[in-house]
Amino acid sequence: MSTSSVRAIGRVSPTERDPAWLSRLFWACAGLAVLAPALVATEFKPWLLFEPDSLRVSGQFVADFFPPKIEPAFLALVARETWRTVAIATAGLALGLLIAIPLTLLSTSVLSVSSITGRMKTGPLVVRQIMRAILIVLRSVPELVWALVFVRVVGLGPTAGVLAIALTYGGMLGKVYSEILESDDRHAAQSLLRNGAGRLATLFYGALPQSAAELTSYSVYRWECAIRSSAVLGFVGAGGLGQQMDNSMKMFNGSEVATILMAFIVLVAISDWVSARLRRVIG
């Protein structure tokens, strides 16, 4: 390329280089204008982390983690709590499915006979809105709040974690299942409904063949999320690794905390690998 060509390129106006540069600049400035008040409201001051007092406290906290505790008795305890964490997540998700599936059947318009004409009748419409309201309530309350409630009701232990995950994830699964079913092609489902098929038959033979892979993939992803949630729920007494970590932190035993953290990292990595393999098989 000649020197004159390079100079010509250097003199190209911003409009000729990127016709949308002005709108991009505007939206970038608008984003910063929206973000700035949010940072002020949250008192976001990351530079405080690098002050001498903060660095000294952080250094002491991290130093307590080493060396991790690897005594056989403690490792056996961590292994039991790890298995309990997986069990809480799996049982909670299974109960969540029992909640989500009926609510999905009742809240999905594509499975309703009255929706064939394009406008649902008053009765089915009211039932559908009630079911959708229930899903909103279930998923609006975080599992941590549900766990705090159930710890008071059923006491400390895994039962509270299972129930908390079941309610929150039941709402999430029902909401997403309904959206997946309604976003697919309705021709097969409506043909079955016009020929007298019920909701279950329409679901199994009309909707599921198109959506099975996506529904299963999302369910596996939620199982992976439930494992992480079950560890967090332990901090409020819902059992599992989180409860053991909370006990170790209260005793200022950093070596035990380090071992539990490594076990949790390994658990999340394994669950991520398992979910990825399952999605690959499904896909």
ABEGO torsion letter per residue (X at the ends): XBAAAAAAAAABBAAAABAAAAAAAAAAAAAAAAAAAAAAAAGBBAAAAABAAAAAAAAAAAAAAOBBBABAAAAAAAAAAAAAAAAAAAAAAAAAAAAAAAAAAAABAAABAAAAAGBBBAAAAAAAAAAAAAAAAAAABBAAAAAAAAAAAAEBEAAAAAAAAAAAAAAAAAAAAAAAAAABBAAAAAAAAAAGBBAAAAAAAAAAAAAAAAAAAAAAAAAAAAAAAAAAAAAAGAEEAAAAAAAAAAAGBAAAAAAAAAAAAAAAAAAAAAAAAAAAAAX
